[in-house]
Structures are given as structure tokens and as C-alpha cells.
């Protein structure tokens, strides 16, 4: 159809073929095929390729059709371009400061985001390595040498964001259960960490909370899944962990005591943001901004 319109505008097959970047015989064959499809002659080859009356009618319809088609193609390209610009939701793994993070995002982030589930027992940075997460609220990377090295290897950015509340759980028959916790009283306590993949992190955190010069006894009490947290027996040991987890699994258990102060002060651990730098996803940038602002206010 477009070739016929160009032929009508050019007035000769040679010029039309040049403008269309096709050979003259090929153009002639295309026009003949069009005439066969329409069922009548459109070009009078004996009158210098002038259009027949039928050709004039067809030309008017062809030009209108091409204009409509061109407009439709532009609209389709615009839709496709807009679809390409629509960014995926920010994928966020909240490992620490869960309540504060959710509140910050709900209040301050007006772009799409979604939460990525915590994987018990898996390496902390696995989801970054598998490109399954964009932002993580987790430990303060600067406090953990191995985590720092792993984040650098993956090309991730990180920054401190504040503190998360911690609590200590123990059996009610533990001698420490009957009195306020002090750093001095915990120096000889046996601490347990329930996740092998995070043992090193929590050993560092426990040391930081107890203070310089303290060398706490920390051992691994591996729990295969979070479901088993409801039945794990701490025996004579104590568990220091995020308050949210301690309250969830030990706060309502018979025979257990939860304490959230040390030397009369709230127990807290350093936390941070880990994320992919220089992202072109505006949703990730919006979520980062909301977390920075909201978690900063929370501390």
C-alpha cells in the first residue's frame, strides 16, 4: 500500500523505486499483485503510469489508512516506551528494626516496594548475590569484618542507620533470672547463638554490648528452622537477640524470663542499610530515602 502511494506521488516507477530502495521490476510486480488483490487496474501503464479512476479512489483510501496506521504505531511505541520506564518494586529484606522499617516505608515511601522473606540458616548476602533483593536492613557492616569484605566483593554500598533493641532470654530457673542484669553478672554467663550462618555476627555483637575487655563464652546451639525456636531448650545458657525475636519465641513461653535492660539501660545493637549503589530504579531510591529518614527519626 505504501509503495502504491509513493508511486502515485512520484509519477513513475523509476523514481518511486529509488525512493523506496527497491528495484524497479520488484516494484512493478508489487503493484501488479496489489491490482490482482483489488480486482482492477490502478495504474494506466499506457498513459505514463497515470492513475485510473479506480486508482484515484484507492489512493485516497490508502493515504487515509497509512495516516491512521502511522498514528497507531506512534501510540504503540509510546505505550511500549512507558512500560520500559516502569520500574520494578523495590525489594527489601528487613532483618533488623522490623517494626520501624515497616512504619517508615508506609509513612514516607510513595513508590512500590515489597518485602523479601528472611531465610533462616542461609548466608546473609545470598539474596544480593542472586539479585533477589535491592535493600537490606541488617547489621552495621562496619562492625563485622567478614560482612564488610563480602559486601565490598559484591559491590554493595552500606551505611549505619541506628540501633535495634535487644533482649536476653533465659530459663526461669537460671540464677540470673531473679535479679537485674549487669555486665558484671553476664561476664561468666554462657551465651548461645541459634543460627550457624550468623554465629560470627552475634559473637561480635555480644562482645560490643558487654564492652571492651570482656571475653564472653559464646557457643552454637543450632536450630534447623524458625519453627523449632518454639521448642528449643536454652538449659543453663542465655540468648541475646533482637527484642522482636526474643519476645515472639520466649516472651510467652512458660518457664522462661525475658530481660531488656543491662545495668539499668536498654540493650541495643548497631544496625545498618546495605543496598545496590547507583541504581536507576526510582522505587529503590524512594525506599532508601524513606528508610534513612524514618529509621533516623526512630533513633
VMD Tcl script that draws the C-alpha trace (Angstrom):
set ca {
  {0.00 0.00 0.00}
  {2.81 2.40 0.89}
  {4.61 1.57 -2.34}
  {1.48 2.42 -4.34}
  {1.18 5.80 -2.61}
  {4.84 6.63 -3.32}
  {4.36 5.59 -6.97}
  {1.35 7.89 -7.26}
  {3.33 10.76 -5.76}
  {6.39 10.14 -7.96}
  {4.57 9.61 -11.24}
  {6.99 6.96 -12.50}
  {8.24 3.56 -11.45}
  {11.91 4.52 -11.67}
  {11.69 7.44 -9.23}
  {9.37 5.53 -6.89}
  {11.76 2.55 -6.83}
  {14.65 4.88 -5.97}
  {12.72 6.45 -3.08}
  {11.62 3.07 -1.79}
  {15.07 1.46 -2.11}
  {13.70 -1.41 -4.20}
  {14.36 -2.47 -7.76}
  {12.04 -1.22 -10.50}
  {10.96 -4.76 -11.54}
  {10.20 -5.63 -7.92}
  {8.06 -2.51 -7.52}
  {6.21 -3.28 -10.75}
  {5.47 -6.80 -9.54}
  {4.23 -5.50 -6.18}
  {1.80 -3.10 -7.86}
  {0.53 -5.86 -10.14}
  {-0.05 -8.09 -7.11}
  {-1.98 -5.25 -5.44}
  {-4.13 -4.79 -8.56}
  {-4.89 -8.50 -8.60}
  {-5.90 -8.36 -4.95}
  {-8.14 -5.30 -5.52}
  {-9.56 -6.76 -8.72}
  {-8.97 -3.85 -11.09}
  {-6.24 -1.76 -12.70}
  {-4.95 1.05 -10.54}
  {-2.22 2.35 -12.87}
  {-2.64 3.00 -16.60}
  {0.74 1.96 -17.95}
  {-0.17 3.16 -21.45}
  {-0.78 6.73 -20.19}
  {2.59 7.36 -18.46}
  {1.53 5.44 -15.36}
  {-1.36 7.77 -14.62}
  {-3.83 6.55 -12.05}
  {-7.08 5.08 -13.29}
  {-10.36 6.31 -11.73}
  {-10.22 3.25 -9.52}
  {-6.61 4.11 -8.68}
  {-7.61 7.62 -7.54}
  {-10.25 6.18 -5.22}
  {-7.79 3.63 -3.88}
  {-5.09 6.32 -3.40}
  {-7.39 8.40 -1.21}
  {-8.24 5.37 0.92}
  {-4.60 4.22 1.06}
  {-3.37 7.63 2.25}
  {-6.02 7.75 4.96}
  {-5.21 4.21 6.05}
  {-1.47 4.95 6.22}
  {-2.12 8.04 8.33}
  {-4.24 6.03 10.77}
  {-1.66 3.25 10.81}
  {1.18 5.71 11.44}
  {-0.70 7.26 14.34}
  {-1.40 3.82 15.80}
  {2.26 2.85 15.50}
  {3.34 6.01 17.34}
  {0.86 5.28 20.11}
  {2.09 1.68 20.38}
  {5.70 2.87 20.63}
  {4.72 5.34 23.35}
  {3.00 2.61 25.34}
  {5.99 0.29 24.97}
  {8.38 3.07 25.99}
  {6.30 3.89 29.05}
  {6.25 0.22 30.01}
  {10.04 0.11 29.83}
  {10.23 3.12 32.14}
  {8.01 1.47 34.76}
  {10.44 0.24 37.41}
  {10.05 -2.91 39.43}
  {9.08 -2.52 43.09}
  {11.97 -2.08 45.49}
  {12.78 -5.48 47.03}
  {13.52 -5.04 50.72}
  {14.75 -7.57 53.26}
  {14.20 -6.32 56.81}
  {16.45 -8.28 59.12}
  {16.57 -5.71 61.92}
  {14.28 -2.88 63.08}
  {11.31 -4.62 61.50}
  {8.52 -2.54 63.02}
  {10.36 0.75 62.50}
  {11.19 -0.13 58.89}
  {7.60 -1.00 58.03}
  {6.33 2.19 59.63}
  {8.91 4.32 57.81}
  {8.04 2.83 54.43}
  {4.29 3.06 54.98}
  {4.56 6.70 56.03}
  {7.29 8.07 53.78}
  {7.57 5.93 50.64}
  {5.07 6.69 47.86}
  {6.65 4.26 45.39}
  {6.04 0.49 45.04}
  {8.03 -1.83 47.30}
  {7.79 -5.40 48.53}
  {9.32 -7.37 51.37}
  {11.62 -10.34 50.81}
  {11.35 -13.12 53.37}
  {14.17 -13.90 55.79}
  {15.93 -17.19 55.05}
  {16.85 -18.93 58.27}
  {20.28 -20.52 58.15}
  {21.26 -19.07 54.76}
  {24.26 -16.77 54.19}
  {23.17 -13.21 54.84}
  {24.32 -11.86 51.48}
  {22.98 -14.75 49.39}
  {19.96 -12.80 48.14}
  {22.20 -9.96 46.98}
  {24.46 -12.44 45.18}
  {21.39 -13.96 43.47}
  {19.95 -10.50 42.63}
  {16.85 -11.17 44.72}
  {16.98 -8.06 46.90}
  {17.77 -4.35 46.50}
  {17.90 -3.13 50.10}
  {18.62 -4.86 53.39}
  {18.12 -3.53 56.91}
  {20.60 -5.59 58.88}
  {23.76 -5.48 60.96}
  {26.07 -2.49 60.78}
  {28.52 -3.75 58.16}
  {31.34 -1.62 59.56}
  {31.21 -3.64 62.79}
  {31.75 -7.01 61.11}
  {34.97 -7.65 59.22}
  {33.77 -10.63 57.15}
  {30.46 -8.97 56.30}
  {32.36 -5.85 55.28}
  {34.56 -7.88 52.92}
  {31.60 -9.73 51.42}
  {29.66 -6.52 50.80}
  {32.71 -4.97 49.12}
  {33.16 -8.05 46.94}
  {29.55 -7.77 45.74}
  {29.94 -4.05 45.05}
  {27.34 -3.07 47.65}
  {27.03 0.21 49.50}
  {26.36 0.33 53.23}
  {25.84 2.87 55.96}
  {24.95 2.84 59.68}
  {21.31 3.62 60.34}
  {20.87 3.44 64.12}
  {20.16 0.89 66.81}
  {17.76 -2.00 67.29}
  {16.51 -3.07 70.69}
  {17.77 -6.35 72.08}
  {16.63 -8.61 74.90}
  {18.03 -11.54 76.83}
  {16.07 -14.77 77.27}
  {16.81 -17.47 79.83}
  {15.07 -20.21 81.73}
  {13.30 -19.05 84.86}
  {15.49 -21.38 86.96}
  {18.66 -19.65 85.72}
  {20.35 -17.83 88.63}
  {20.38 -14.64 86.52}
  {16.60 -14.66 86.15}
  {15.88 -13.41 89.65}
  {17.83 -10.14 89.54}
  {18.52 -7.22 87.20}
  {21.12 -7.93 84.56}
  {24.51 -6.25 84.79}
  {27.59 -6.53 82.64}
  {29.41 -7.99 85.60}
  {26.76 -10.69 86.07}
  {26.96 -11.66 82.39}
  {30.75 -11.98 82.27}
  {30.58 -15.61 83.37}
  {27.34 -16.45 81.56}
  {27.20 -18.85 78.64}
  {25.62 -17.25 75.58}
  {24.11 -19.27 72.74}
  {23.61 -18.36 69.08}
  {20.92 -20.35 67.30}
  {22.00 -19.83 63.67}
  {25.29 -21.20 62.38}
  {25.34 -18.75 59.47}
  {25.14 -15.78 61.86}
  {27.28 -17.10 64.70}
  {30.20 -14.79 64.00}
  {27.99 -11.71 63.78}
  {26.34 -12.32 67.12}
  {29.60 -13.14 68.84}
  {30.85 -9.71 67.76}
  {27.60 -8.04 68.86}
  {27.65 -9.68 72.30}
  {31.22 -8.53 72.83}
  {30.32 -5.00 71.76}
  {27.32 -4.85 74.11}
  {29.25 -6.18 77.10}
  {32.10 -3.77 76.48}
  {35.84 -3.80 75.94}
  {37.87 -6.24 77.93}
  {35.04 -8.74 78.15}
  {35.56 -12.13 76.53}
  {32.14 -13.82 76.73}
  {31.65 -17.55 76.40}
  {29.59 -17.93 73.22}
  {28.60 -21.31 71.80}
  {26.46 -22.50 68.91}
  {23.11 -24.15 69.64}
  {21.95 -24.78 66.08}
  {18.23 -24.66 65.34}
  {17.30 -26.08 61.94}
  {14.31 -23.81 61.33}
  {12.46 -20.94 62.97}
  {9.60 -23.31 63.83}
  {11.93 -25.08 66.25}
  {12.54 -21.81 68.08}
  {9.31 -22.56 69.94}
  {10.75 -25.72 71.50}
  {14.49 -25.04 71.83}
  {15.78 -25.52 75.37}
  {18.32 -22.92 76.45}
  {19.22 -25.02 79.52}
  {21.76 -23.00 81.57}
  {22.60 -20.62 78.74}
  {21.22 -17.19 77.86}
  {20.17 -15.91 74.45}
  {20.83 -12.30 73.46}
  {18.99 -11.34 70.29}
  {16.67 -8.74 68.75}
  {13.79 -7.99 71.10}
  {11.24 -8.77 68.40}
  {12.51 -12.34 68.05}
  {13.05 -12.89 71.77}
  {9.58 -11.61 72.65}
  {7.98 -13.68 69.89}
  {9.50 -17.02 70.86}
  {10.33 -16.71 74.56}
  {8.16 -13.89 75.89}
  {5.08 -16.10 76.11}
  {6.75 -19.43 76.93}
  {6.21 -20.91 80.35}
  {9.42 -21.34 82.30}
  {11.29 -18.52 80.55}
  {12.19 -14.97 81.53}
  {12.99 -12.09 79.18}
  {15.06 -9.07 80.23}
  {15.56 -5.95 78.13}
  {17.89 -3.82 80.26}
  {21.56 -4.08 81.18}
  {22.90 -2.02 84.07}
  {19.51 -0.33 84.05}
  {19.79 0.80 80.42}
  {18.04 -0.56 77.30}
  {20.08 -3.13 75.41}
  {20.77 -2.09 71.82}
  {22.81 -3.23 68.83}
  {24.11 -1.24 65.88}
  {22.26 -1.64 62.59}
  {22.79 -0.50 59.02}
  {21.50 -0.33 55.48}
  {23.03 -2.40 52.67}
  {21.99 -1.66 49.10}
  {23.00 -1.61 45.47}
  {24.60 1.76 44.63}
  {23.84 3.86 41.55}
  {20.57 2.10 40.83}
  {18.39 3.50 38.04}
  {15.26 2.22 39.76}
  {13.45 5.22 41.21}
  {11.47 2.93 43.50}
  {14.67 1.76 45.18}
  {15.82 5.35 45.64}
  {12.47 6.28 47.18}
  {12.56 3.33 49.58}
  {16.12 4.16 50.61}
  {15.16 7.74 51.31}
  {12.18 6.66 53.39}
  {14.27 4.22 55.43}
  {17.02 6.76 56.05}
  {14.53 9.36 57.24}
  {12.24 7.06 59.19}
  {14.89 4.96 60.92}
  {16.89 8.07 61.67}
  {13.88 9.51 63.47}
  {13.36 6.23 65.35}
  {16.80 6.59 66.91}
}
mol new
graphics top color blue
foreach p $ca { graphics top sphere $p radius 0.5 }
foreach p [lrange $ca 0 end-1] q [lrange $ca 1 end] { graphics top cylinder $p $q radius 0.2 }
display resetview
